[in-house]
Every structure is written in structure tokens, then in C-alpha cells.
Amino acid sequence: MATSNRIGRARSSRHHLTHALRERLPQRPWRPLGKALLCGLGLMLVQWVVEQSGPGVFLTDLLARGAVAGLHLVGLPVRLEGLVIQTGDLRQPISASCLGLIGVTGYLAGLLAVPADWGVRWRGIRRDLPLLVLGNVLRVIVLGALLLVSASIFQFAHTILLGAVVPLALMGLWGFWLYRDVGTLPVYPWGFVRIVVFTLPLAIGIWWFLLYPYAILLMTVIRTVLNSVAGQPIQGVALVEEGFKRVLDFQLAEGGFRLEMADRSLALIPLMVLLAASPLPWLRRLQLGGLGLAIQFGLHVAEAVSLVLLGRAAPAVVPVAEALSDFLTLVSGPFLWLLLATPSPAWWIPEVERRRAEPV
């Protein structure tokens, strides 16, 4: 009898929660996204300081030496020149970003953006921080294994894993925290996650197909803005392919500068995947995808022009600005999805609960 009462109370509680979620009007999440952005940028500054500090430099050097030692164990002829691993024609720099701290920064920004007490946040940190560390270790191991297979496959995976997969993995952890600890989600959306996983290869293919015209348009717009608005006369510009990287090479009278653009454009992949998995009409998804692409492109232009102007006016500030740009690259896809699609907990109410909540 006691068990039956508990089940009845649980069903009643779930029924009231479901009914409340369905009646909640969807609103643009400006405030939590703004808070997440401010917290993330602040944490990114702290991360940059840590990476430049003695312990950060020591860990980066230790990672480089450990990677070389591991590759030697499996018989791959590599050598370490400073913090650059070289094998054949491949030269792979090892930087502080390889420590994976940006994943921790993005996750903490998500936790701080949600109204919750510190005990709830601490439960998420205690459970998920070791998973983030383990995930970065696995990323390094997988990349080392791919280097044994092919340098080209390694370069492709190295670019894709950080730019496209990490934002989606962080969204998954953040969503589990909302479900398990905060109680915002009625169930964890495993069906949504499966669609994201199956859609990811297609989104990567679309990104690769769009990369060249995207780069040409980006190069043209940046040149126009620098010439006409910023007063920086560009004498020549070229798109340079370096493996899977796409570098914009701008020539000025007194020199030039280069901008790597492929990494920043990877933010389109999480946006496409999340929109494709959203339970919205397909026409609406396509409309939001076009709008998101336009916004991402505008952000890319603004960041590139800002970095160029900073490089000429205050070169010492550029490394800090690049770190902040890395954070924006990480979160802009999920942020735009949250802003444009306005996902609601009602999306993931089980069908039986949805029917039970319908008015009679």
C-alpha cells in the first residue's frame, strides 16, 4: 500500500510538472544567455592567465613530451622541436589549448547562467569535471591513434573534434545537469541526442561543401570593411589552403596579416545539428538555419576586423582577444540555437504525459 501511494504521488507530481511546463510561454532567453556570455568571457580571461602561468606552461610542455613518448611507444617516428611535434611533412604545434581547459570554461559558464544554489552547481561540477578531463585525455589518445593511420585524417579530426564535437558534448552534459540536479527537464532527451549524433556527419559534410564559398565571401567582405570603413588600404588578398585550414592572406603597403578562418566557421556545425534535431516544422528549421548562418557570418566578420585593428593599434592585446574569440567560437552555435529555436522543456515531455496533460 505504501509503495502504491508513493507511485501515485510521483505520478501526480509529474502530471502537475508536465501541465506547468506546457503552459509556460516560450520566451527569448536573453538574460541567461547574456549572463552565460559575460561569465564565460570572464572565465576565459582567467583561463588565459592560467595557461600563461608557470604551471600552465609546465603542463603544456609535459603534454607535448608525453604525446611524443606515447607515439614512440607505438613505433611512430616523431620528434619534438620546442612545442611542435613533427613527423614527415606534418608539423603540429602543442599549445595550452590542448589541455582542454576551454571545455571546463564553457561548462562552468552554463552552470552560472542558470538560477540555482551553489549546492546544485557543486553536484554538477563534482560529477562532470572528471568526465571533461577524461574526455580530453580520450581526445588526445584518439588523435594519436589517427596519426598512425594518416596525417590527413589526423588534421581533419583535430579540427573537427574541438570545433564541432566539443560544443555538442558540453550541451549534453549541461542538459543532464538541468535534468538530474536542477529539475528543469522532465526527462533527459535521449531521442534528441540520438538525432544529433546521426545528423553530425551530414552537417560536417555540408560545412565542408560551404567552406570555400563562405571563405571567398568572408574575404571579400573583410576587405571591403577594412578599405572603406576602417581606412586600411588592402592591396591584395588571397585564400591559402594549408591542409584543412583556410588562411586569408591580406597584403598592405607596409606588410600584411593572415587570418585562419576555417576553425571559426566550425560554429555552424553545432547550430545545424541542433536545429535539425529540434521538433519544429522543417520550413521553420530552414528559415532559422539561414538566419543563424547570417548571424554567424556577421560575427565572424566583426571578430576578424576587430583582431586586425587591434593588431595594428595594440598588438599586445591580440593574444587575449584571440582567447575570447576562441570562447565565442565554442559557444556561438549552441547560443544561437537557444536564442532562435527557443527550446522548451515541453519538447521532451513523454507522449503518455503529454496526453495526460491535455484538457478534457
HELIX and SHEET records of a PDB file:
HELIX    1   1 ALA A    2  GLU A   23  1                                  22    
HELIX    2   2 TRP A   30  GLN A   52  1                                  23    
HELIX    3   3 GLY A   54  LEU A   73  1                                  20    
HELIX    4   4 ALA A   96  LEU A   99  5                                   4    
HELIX    5   5 LEU A  101  ALA A  113  1                                  13    
HELIX    6   6 TRP A  118  VAL A  149  1                                  32    
HELIX    7   7 ALA A  151  ILE A  160  1                                  10    
HELIX    8   8 LEU A  161  VAL A  165  3                                   5    
HELIX    9   9 VAL A  166  TRP A  177  1                                  12    
HELIX   10  10 LEU A  178  VAL A  182  3                                   5    
HELIX   11  11 TRP A  190  SER A  228  1                                  39    
HELIX   12  12 ALA A  262  SER A  265  1                                   4    
HELIX   13  13 LEU A  268  ALA A  277  1                                  10    
HELIX   14  14 TRP A  282  ALA A  313  1                                  32    
HELIX   15  15 PRO A  315  VAL A  317  5                                   3    
HELIX   16  16 VAL A  318  ALA A  341  1                                  24    
HELIX   17  17 PRO A  345  TRP A  348  5                                   4    
HELIX   18  18 GLU A  351  ALA A  357  1                                   7    
SHEET    1   A 3 ARG A  79  GLU A  81  0                                        
SHEET    2   A 3 VAL A  84  THR A  87 -1                                        
SHEET    3   A 3 LEU A  90  PRO A  93 -1                                        
SHEET    1   B 3 GLY A 236  GLU A 242  0                                        
SHEET    2   B 3 LYS A 245  LEU A 252 -1                                        
SHEET    3   B 3 GLY A 255  GLU A 260 -1                                        
END                                                                             
